[in-house]
Amino acid sequence: MTASSQTKTSNNEINLEDFETKHRSGPILNRLVFVISILLACAHIYINTLATLPDLWVSSFHFAGFGILCALLIPATPKWQDSKIALFFDIVVVLALIGMVLYIIFFEDALYARGVTFNTSDWIVSSVAVLLSLELIRRTSGWFIPFLIIIALTYVVLWGSWIGGMFNFPGLSLETLLYRSFFSTDGMFGSISRISWSFVFMFILFGAFLVKSGAGDFIIDLSRSLASKMIGGPGFVAVLGSGLMGSVSGSSVANTVSTGVITIPLMRRAGFPARFAAGVEAAASTGGQLMPPVMGAGAFIMASYTQVSYVTIISVAAIPALLYFLSVGFFVRVEAKRSKVIATESDDAVDISQVLKDGWHHIVPLGVLVTLLVQGFTPTYAAGISILAVVAASLLSRKHRMGPAAILDAMAQGAKNMSTTAVLLVGIGLVVNVISTTGVGNTFSLLITNWAGGSLFFTIILVAIASLILGMGLPVTASYIVLGTLSAPALFNLIAESQLLDMMSSGSLPEAASAVFMLVDPSAIAALAQGMPIEQAQALLAQVPNDFKSMLMDQALGAQSVAMILVTAHMIIFWLSQDSNVTPPVCLTAFAAAAIAKTPPMLTGLTAWKLAKGLYIVPLLMAYTPLIGGDPETLLRLSFFAIFGMYALVGAMEGYLEDKLSILSRLLALVASVMMLWPHLALWINCIGLGIFLVLFVIGNKSYKKSM
């Protein structure tokens, strides 16, 4: 038994269900759910590897299968958890879900034979399917998302025609709406559903197999062995462990629960304040969704939206994710110095050679996954082979060999872990369908641009506020989908125009792009070749018709750069969508950590929000620098100065670096951070900022040693 395993006492165990809802249980029900979960897992593995079935059939089966699990496990209200009558009605829901799938399979052709004209059964089945989606999401995620879906659907058929201005929509018939929502591949069973039953499910199943094979204990032990000798070691265990665990789990709350029961008691015993310990775990676990390869469902949805490969997405996401975890680590070091936390206690030390000797085989499946992805295999194929690699590698372990029982348990657990995500993503497809059908996404993007006055900075602030408000009721993935659909075009245009203006003002615009300006101002061609003031460039660009701007961007920036700008826009939104995990009043990750640490939830949320400042700093770097998709030399420079710039900013915020900072030193630390983080400053300015930081660091270190 490893040290981390011994730490998981019953007193520290906490169940993820405590933060979501109470599940039904019972011998017969448990067996039934277990069998259904295994059948669902097997069916999805077959669908993703060998089957060639219509997407509509697969998506409806996916929704029905996981909807059945939700209906059986989660009662309509917690008060009915033990009610037999409620269970009977939920069995009716199960039968309705089964009937829905059979109806699509056997009666879809009849609908088209009638010229897509609904008969009575079409009306009933499609309406019931939408209502079932609303109800299942309400059970698993609360009222906010069903309310949002109802607003979206009624906008199309009812009140969209009542409002004036840019959001006016003439309306569609209820029959057309139900057809697009249920029978077409644009609504419930559209692209979001396809991502759910393919990429997301396979990676969640992969994560379940990893956990069952003992990889979670290995990750914690490895983190403890690497961080045990560092100042504030237990805090770094939380940062490292949550980052590594989050790279495969993709769930911030599950990450908090699984690693926090170990790391929070460790931090408290070492001398960290309880609230700070909980905040560190919450902030670090939130970063788990930013860490490749899984990134929740975000990376898969981002790949679908941008048409950029999944491998490219996770490769450009790695450096920003590392910067985030370093920013949390800097807070840990500063607090460790202030609280006199030097290292972990001797009985908590874990020898790294022993950890690697006992658990090196856990690295093999991750290596297989990365290798297959780099070689160009699809993510679903790579995940499937990696699952087999987990089973094969477990045979090298003496304690966690996966026999038939363990394999079935992992399959069942993966299916249960997927159930709430599946019904949520299918339901969100209804909102995405409305946004694309009505064009409200483009309208919203124009509105954001107008409110921000064309300022990229204020646009990011508006998106951050919107993400926080949405995040109070939406899970992170759903928040990203909605915001990405609504505001990504605005961010993309502003970032692209910013880079285009830089080229125009510096005289580096390609000839092919300059030719576009012949249409609006032929006399400006000579000025473009030499460079022009930024104000003149803005006025000239404003004259270019919108129909020609995309062509201008392609010719000026290149297709590869344009693709990376689109990824940047979505990555910024995805990062900002995470802030609801740690920002009061609704911050589920912080509440989970507070329950473990037994600290006030709201105060813990404020602490976690402070520690997660990288969620705002790194997106700004993405927007104003080529942190996403830059060349290696540029990335090296940006990352180098960003690391020290964030450390200086943490010191300025905390008033403490290696030792307590005076008011003057604190201001100098702030100046140094700005000089290293502010985009497009000359290298010599960055170096001066680094010099100021190093002087403060050395002086503080000497002062700290004298006080010891």
N, C-alpha and C positions, 0 to 999 in steps of 0.2 A: 504493500500500500504506500503510495507516495505521500509526501508531506501535505500537498494540497488536498488530497483525498481525505486525509485524516482531519483536516480543518473543517470539512463539511459535516458538522455535527447537526443533530436534529434541531438544536436551538437556533441555528443560523439559517436553516432551510426556509426558503420563501417561494411560493408558487406564483408563476406568472398569472394564473387565473385570478389571483387576489386583486389584480389591477385591471381586469377586464370584466369578467362575469363569472358567476358560479355555474359549473357544469353539472348536468345530471350524472348520476352513477348508479350502479347496481349490477349484480353478477350477469344477468341475462343481457342487459343493455350494453354493458362493457364488452361482452363477447361479440354482440352484434356489430357494435362500432368497430371493434378490432377487425372483424372479417371484412366489413365494408371498406375500411381504410386500406387493407391489403389488396383487395380487389381493385380499388381506385388506383393505387400505386402501380399495380401490375398493368392495368389498362393504359395508364399514361405512359409508362415505359414502352409498351407495345406501340402506342400511337406515335411516340416521338422517335421510334427507331425503325419500325417495319411497316406500319400501316400507311395506306394512301386513301384516307377517307376525306370527304368534303369538310372544309373548315367549319361550316355552319353546324354540321352534325357533331363534330368534336367539341366545339365551343358550348353547344347546348348540353352535351353529356357532361362536360367539365363543370358547368354551373349546377346542373342537377345533382351530380355526385357529391360535390362539396356542400351544396345546399342541404342535401339529406343529412350529412354529418352535423351541420349547424343546427338543423331542426331537431335532431335526436339529442344532441349534447346540450343545447342552450335553450331553455324554456322562454316563452314570450316575456315573462317577468320573473325575477329571482324568487318571488313569493310562490311561484308554481313549480319550484324545482322538484318537489316530491309529489306533485299532483298527478294522479293517474288519468284524470279527465283531460288535463292539459296535454299529457303524453299522447292520448288518443287523438286529439285534434292535430298534434304534430305529425302523427302517422298519416293523417289525411293530407297534410302538407307534403309528406314524402311521396304519397301516391300521386299527388298533383304534379310534382316535379318529374316523376317517372313518365306520367302521361304526356307532359310537355315535350320530352325528348322523342317519344314514340310518335307524337303528332307531327313533329318536324320531319322525321324520317319517312313517314308513310303518306303524309298529306301535303308536303311542300309542292310536289309536282302538280297536284290538283289545283292549287292556288294559281299557278302560272297558266295552267290550261284554261282557267276562267278569265285570263287577262288581268291578273292581280286584282281581282274584285273580291272583297271579303264576303264570306257567308257567315252564318251565325256562329259556327264552331271556330272560325278564324278570329272573330271578335272575342269570343270567350277565352280561348287559349292565350292569345297575345296579351289581353288585358290581365289575366291571372298571372302570367309570367312576370309582367312588370310589377304587379302588386307583390308577388312573392319575393322579387328582388329587393323591393323597398323594405319588406318585413324582415328578411334575413339580415340585411345591412343594419337595420335598427337594432336587432338583437345583438349583433356582434360589435357595432361601432357607435351606437347611440342614434339620436334623432337628427343630428345636423345634416348628415349626408342624404337621408331620405327627403328631408325638407329642401335641400338644394336641388335634388333631382325633380321634385314636384314643381318647384319654381321654374326650372329649365323646361320641363315638358309643357307646362301651362303657358309659358311664354310663346311657344310655337303655335299653339292652337287657340289661345284666348287673349291674354292681355298684351301680347306684343304689338297687336294692331291698335291698342288703346293709347299707347304712349307716342309722343311726337319726338322729333329730333333724330339724332343719329342712331338711336336704338329702336326705332320703329321697324316692325317686321309685319308684312301683310298677313302672314299666317298660312298654315297648312291644315288640311282636314285631319280629323282624328284618325281616320283610316290610314292616311299616308304616314302619319306619325307612328302608329302602331306597326305598320309594315316596316318602316325604316328602323324601328327600335327592336323588332323581334325577328322578322324573316330575313332582313338584309344583313350583310356583313359590315354594317356601319354602326350599329347600335350596341345592344348588349353583347352581341357575338362578333364584334368587330376586331380591330387590331389589338386593342388592349386585352381582350379575352385571349387572343392567339398568343400574345406574350405570356399571359398567365399560365396557360396549359402547356406551354413549351419551355421557355427559358426559366421562368420563375419556379415552376414546379420542380424541374430537374435539379436546380441548384438548392432548393430547400430540402429536397430528398438527399442530395449529396451532403448537406450540412447535418441532417439527421443521422446519416451513416457515420460521419466523422465523430459526432458526439457519442454515438453508441460504441464506437471503437476505442474510446478513451482519449480522443484527441483534446478534449477540453481540459482534462487534468494535465496533459502534457504541455499545453499552451501556458497554463498557470505556472507549472513547475519551471518551465523554461524561462518565463518572465521573472520569476523570483530568483532563479540562479543568475540571470544576467544583471538584475538590479539590486541584489542583496548587499553589495558593497558600496553602493552609491549613496550620497547624501539624500535622505528622504526616500530610501529604497522602497518601502511599501507603497508610496504614492506612484513611483515609477512602475511598480508591478501592476497597478491598476491601469496605467496608461498603456503599457506594453500588452498586458493580457487582454484588455478590452479591444485594442487595435487588432491584435491577431485573431481573437475570437470573432470580432465583428466582421473581419474580412471574409468569413465563411457563413456566419449566422445571418447577417443582413437585417437584424432587428435590434433596435437600441434598447427596448425594454427587456427583451429576452437576454440581451447582452448584460445589462445591469443586474438582472436577477441571477444569472449563472455565474458571473465573476464577482459580483459585489458581496456575496455571502462569504467570500474568502478575503477579498482585498480590503473591504471596509473595516472588519475587525483587526486585520493586520495593521492598517494605518492608525487606528485608535490606540492599539497597544504600543505602537512606536512613539506616540506622542502628538499626532496630528489632532486638531480639534474635530469633534464628531461631525459637525456640519460641513467642515471643509472636506473631510474624507468622503462624505456622501456626495458633495458637489463634484469632486474629482472623478468619482466613479460615473456619475451621470454625464458629465462633460465628455469623458473618455469614451463611454459607451455610445454616446450620440455620434461620435466620430466613426464608430464601426460601420455605419451606413455609407460613409465617404471612402472607406478603404476597399480597394479592389481585392478579390475579383468579383464579389457578389454585389455589394453596394445596394442591399435591399433588392427591390425590383427596378431601381432607378436606372442602372446602366442599360438594361434591356429596353426599357421604354425610351430612353434617350437615343439608343441606336435606331429604334423604329422611327422616332420623330425626325431625326437628322439624316437618316440613311447613311450614317457613318458606321463602320464595322464595330462590333462589340469589343474586339481586341484593341482597336484604336482608342475607344472610349476609356477602357480601364488603364491603358498605358499612359494617357495624358492626365488621368485622375490621380496617379500615384504620388507625384511630387506635391500637389496641393494637399493631399491627405496627410502626408508626412509632416508638412509645415503645420497643419492643425494640431497634430499630436505633440509636436515639439512645443507649440504655444502652451498647451496644457501642462506639459512637463516643466516649462519655465515657472509657472505658478507653483508647481509642486516644490521645486528647488528653493524658491524664495520663501515659501511657507516653512519648509524644513529648516532653513537657516534661522528664520525668526522664532520658530518653536523649539529650536535646539534638537531637531530630529536628525541624528547622525546616520544611523544604519539600522537594519532590522535586528531583532534580537537573535542571539546566537542559536537558539533552538529552532529558529525559523529558516536558517541557512540551508540552501539546497545546492548540492554539488552539480555543476553543469555537466561534467563528464558522465556522472551517473544518470542524469536526466536524459542525455543524448543516447546513452547506452540502452536505457530502458525504452525509450520512445522515438528513436530515430526513424522507425518505420512509418510514423505518422506524417513525415515530410514527403514520403513517396507519392501519395495520392495528389497532393498539391503540385508536386513536380510534374506528374503526369498531366494534370489539368492545364498547367501553364504551357507545357510543351505542345500539347495538342492544339491549344488555341493559337500559339505562335505559328504552328505548322499550317494553319488555315482551316482546320476542321471546325464545323459548326459548334456553337456553345452547347447545344443539346447533346450532340454526339460526344463532345469532350466530357460533359458532366456524366453521361452514362458510363463511359469507359472508366472515369475516375471513381465512380461508385464501385465498380468491379475491383479497382485498384485498392480501395479502402478495405474490402473484404479480404483480398489477397494479402495485403500488408498486415492485417490484423492477425494472420496466422503466424506471424513472426513474434507476436507478443505472448507472454506467458499468462497474463492476467485478463486480456481483453480479446481473446480469440472469438471471432464471430461465427458461430455455428448457425444452423437453420433457425433456431429460436430467436437468436439475436438479430438475424437478418430480417425476419418477419416483424420483430419489434421495431426495428429501424424504419421499415416501410410503413408500418402503421403510424408511427410517430411523425414521420414526414408528411403523411396525408393529413393527419390532424393539425399539424402546424400550418398546413396550406389552406385549411378550410375557410378561415375568416378572410384571408388575403384574396382567395378566389372569388367569393361572393362580392367582396368590395370592388375588385377590379372590373368584374362584369357589370356591376351597377354603375360605376363611374363611366363606363362606355356610353351610357344613356346621355350623360352630360356632354361628353366629347362629341357625340353625334349632333346634339343641339347646337353646339358652338360652331361646328363645321357647316351644318345645314344653313344656319341663319347668317353666317359671316360675322357673328358678334365678336369673334376673336380679333379680327382685323380692326373692328370698331373700337374695341377695348384698348388695343395697342395704340391706335391714334389718340385715344383719350388720355392714356398715360403720357404719351409724348407731349400733348398739349399742356397737361397739368404740370409737367416737369419743365416746360419751356424749352424742350429740345435738349435739356441737360442730361447727360448720361448719369452723373452722380445722383441727381434728384430722382431720376427714373429708378435707379437701384434702391433708393430709400423707399419709394412708393411700393416697389415690389416686395421689399422686406416687411413693410407694414401690412401689406395684403397677405403675405405668407403667414405672418404672426396671427392675424385675425382668422384666416382660414384654418390654421393649425390648431386653433382652440376647439374645432369640431371635426376636423379631418385628420386622418392618419397622414404621416409624412408622404407616402407614395401618392395618395389621392390628392393631397395639396399640391404636389409637384405637377401631377397630370393636369389639373385645372389651371394652375398658374402658367405652366409651360405652354398650354394651348392658347391662353389669353394674352400673355405678355412677352413670350419669346420673340415674336416678330419685332416688337418695339425695341427690345434690347439688341437684337441682331442688327437692325438698321442703324441704331445709334453707335454701336461699336464699329461697324463697318465704315460708317461715315466719318467717325473720328480718325480711323486709320487713313481713309482717303484724303481727308483734309490735311493730315500730316504730310502726305506725299505731295499734295498740291502746293503747300507752303514751302516745302523744301526743294521743289523743282525736280522731284524724282518720279513724276508721273510718266508711265510708258506712253509712247507715241500713239498706239492704238486707242488708249483711253482718252488721250487729249483730243483725238478726232471727234469724240462724242460732243465736245464743247463747241465744235463748229456749228452745231445746230442751234445753240443759244447765244453765243457771243464769239464770232470768229476773231475778233481783235484780242481776245484773251489768250490765244495760243502762245504768243511770244512770252507773255508774262508767266504762263504755266511752265514754260521751259526753264525760266530763270528762277522761279519761286515767287511767291506773293505773300503779303500779310494774311494772317489767318482770317481776319474779318472779310477781306476781299474774297478769299477762297470760299468762305461760308455763303457769301452773297451769290457767287457764281454757281456753286453747287445747288443752291435753292432754286435756280432757274431751270435746272435739268428736269424734264418731265418724269414722273414716277415710272412710266413704262420703260424708260431708258436707264433708270438708275441701276437695276439689277445687271444689265449688260455692262454698264460702266464699272461696277464693282468687280465683275468677273474679269474684265480686261485689265483693270488697274491692280487688283490684288491677287488674281489667279484663283482657279477653282479650289485648289488645296487650302489656301488661306481663307477663302469664303466658307468652306466646310468647317474649318477650325473655329471661325468666328461664330458659326451657328452652334457648334458644340459648346463654346464658351458661354453663349447666352443661356443655353439650357443648364450648363453646369452651375452657373451663378444662381439660377432659380432653384436648382436642386439643393444647393448648399443652404440658401436662405430658407428653404422649406424645413430644414432641420431645426431651426431655432425654436419651434413650438415645443420640442422635447425638453428644453431647459428654461423656457421663459414663462414666468407666472402670468396669468392665474392658472392656466392649464398646462402642466408640464409633466407628463406621465413618467418619463424617465427619472426626473428628479424626485417625484413622489415615491417611485419604487426604491430609489436609493435612501430616501428619508425613512421609509418603513424599516429598512435593514439597520440603519444607524440610529433609529429612534430619535430623530430630530424633527423640528417643526417643518412641515412640507413646504410652506410658502418661503420661509427663510432659506431653506435648502435650495429651492428653486432660484432664488436671487443669487446665491453663491454659485450655483452651477452656471447661471447666465453670465456672471462675471468671468468665470473660468473658460467659458466657451467663446471668448471674443474673437478667436480665429474664424468663427463662422461669418464674421463681417469683414475682417481684414483681408482674408485670402480672396473672397469674391471681388473685392476692389482691385486687388492685384491682377486677378484674371481679366477684369474689364479694361484696365489701363496699361497692361503690359502683356507681352506674348508668353505668359506663364502656361497657357494651353497651346500646344503646338509650335512653340518656339524652337529654334535650332539649339543643339547641345551647348554651345558656348554661351548663348543668351540665357538659357535656363540655369546654367551653372552660376552665372553672375547674379541673376535675380534671386535664386534660392539662397545663395551665400549671404547676401546682404539682408534678405528677408528674415533669415534665422536670427541674426544679431539685432535687426531692427525690431522684431517682435519681443526679443528678450529685453531690449532697452525700454520698450513700451510697457511691458509687464512691471519693470522696475519703477517706471514713472507712476503707473497706476497704484502700485502697492506702497510706494515710498520706501522701498527696501530692495536692495540688490544683493550684494554679498553681506552688507550690513545696512543699518538704517541710513536713509538718505536725508540730507538737509534739504531745505526748500530750494536752494540754488542748485544742488546736485540733482534734485528731482526734475527741475526745469531743464537742466542740461541733458538728462536722460531722455526727456521728451523731444528735445531738439535733435538729439542723435537719432532717435527712432524715425523722426520725420525725414531726416537727411538720408536714411538708408531705405525707407519704404516708399517715399514719394516717387511716382513714376517719371521716367525720362530725365532724371537729373544726371549731370555729368559724373563720370567715374570718380573724379577727384573729390566731388562733394560727398559721394557715398563713402569714400575712404576717410574723409574728415569725420563724418558721423561715426564710423567704426572706431576711429582713434579716440574720440570722446568717450564712447562706451567702454573701451578697453581701459582707459585711465580710471574711470569710475569703478570698474570691476576690480582692478588691481588695488586701488586705494581701499575699497570696501573689504576686500579679502584680507588685507593686512590689518585693518581695524578689527575685523571679526576674530582673527587669530589672537590678537592682543587681549580681547575680552574673554577668551576661553580660559 
